[in-house]
Amino acid sequence: MDLHYEDPDVDLLYNRIWGEDIHYGIYSGEDDRIEDATQRAKAVMAEPLPLSPDSVVLEVGCGYGATARFLAERFGCRVVATNISKAQLAHAARSTAGTPQAALITFEEADYHTLPYENNLFDCWWCQEALVHSPDKAQVLAEAYRVLKHGGHAVISDQIFRPDRLDPAERAAVRARYHTDSIAGPEDYAVMIRNAGFELLEHRDWQEHATIHRRKIRDRLAELIPELSGSIAPETLRRNYDSWSAWVTLAEEKKLGFDYYLAHKR
Ligand SMILES: C[S@@+](CC[C@H](N)C(=O)[O-])C[C@H]1O[C@@H](n2cnc3c(N)ncnc32)[C@H](O)[C@@H]1O
C-alpha cells in the first residue's frame, strides 16, 4: 500500500494546495482558477452518464469526497465512496457532514483491487486520478467490471505517463514515486479496459490541461511555502516541490498527460 496520503504533513499539504479536489482540471485558458477547472472536469466527465436518483455510483480512491458530493448533488444518486486512506476518509466524512448530499453518500474503506461488494451491484464505477497508484491496474479494472451491473459505466480519468518517451532517470523517478515497476501508457489503459470485458466508448487525450494544471499546482506551492513552513516539515515541502516541479517539466515535454476513458459493461 502507498502510505503517501497517510502522512499528516502530506495530508495537510495536499488539502492546502489542491483543496478538496486532488485531480486535474479542464482549463479554458491559463487564467482559469484551479477550483473552477476541477469543477469543470467533473462536469465534463459526468455529462454522458445516464444517472438518476435511482442510480448507485461506486467511487474508488475518493480522496476528500468532493466528487461524491458533486455526483450526489448533480444527479440525486447514491454514492458509495471508497478509499484505502483512513486519513482521507475521515476528512471526507467531516467535509460531507451537514451538507445537503450527506444522506446520499457513504464513505467506506476499500482497496480497489479487492472490493468488498457483490457482483453486478453498481450503475457506475468512477475512478478519478487514482488508478495511477495501482501496481496491478488490470486487477482494478477486473473488479470494476465484476461489481458493475450490465449496462453500467466505468469512468476513468488519470495522470498517465508516456513510458516510451521517458529517459532512464525519469523512469526511475516515476517508479520511486508510484512504487511500481511497470509504467502504463494511455494505450495500455485502453487495452486493459477492453481486456477486462468493457466496450471502450471514448478515450480523450487532455494533455494540454495536464500542463496548465501542473504549473498552477507548483506555483501555488511556491507561493505558500513561507506560510506552510510553520506547520509542515521542510523535508516534506522540499520533496513535494521537487517532484511537482519535475512533473511540470514532464507535462511540458508531453511525457506526462491526463486522459479520460468512458467504458460500458454490456
Ligand atoms: C490523487 S488522489 C485522487 C483522489 C480523488 N479521486 C480526487 O480526485 O480528488 C488518489 C487517491 O487514490 C487512493 N488510492 C490509492 N491506492 C488505492 C487503493 N489501493 N485502493 C483504493 N484507493 C486507493 C488514494 O488514497 C487517493 O485517495
The ligand as a Gaussian input file, in Angstrom:
#p B3LYP/6-31G(d) Opt

LIG

0 1
 C       -4.650000      11.695000      -6.435000
 S       -5.757000      11.085000      -5.246000
 C       -7.330000      11.344000      -6.064000
 C       -8.458000      11.467000      -5.076000
 C       -9.846000      11.758000      -5.660000
 N      -10.232000      10.781000      -6.645000
 C       -9.905000      13.125000      -6.250000
 O       -9.923000      13.177000      -7.488000
 O       -9.951000      14.114000      -5.521000
 C       -5.543000       9.321000      -5.376000
 C       -6.483000       8.531000      -4.484000
 O       -6.311000       7.132000      -4.717000
 C       -6.396000       6.476000      -3.463000
 N       -5.817000       5.128000      -3.566000
 C       -4.510000       4.809000      -3.738000
 N       -4.367000       3.467000      -3.713000
 C       -5.617000       2.926000      -3.535000
 C       -6.121000       1.593000      -3.397000
 N       -5.300000       0.530000      -3.440000
 N       -7.449000       1.429000      -3.243000
 C       -8.277000       2.493000      -3.164000
 N       -7.844000       3.784000      -3.263000
 C       -6.543000       3.994000      -3.441000
 C       -5.663000       7.424000      -2.534000
 O       -5.863000       7.140000      -1.183000
 C       -6.242000       8.754000      -3.007000
 O       -7.492000       8.999000      -2.398000

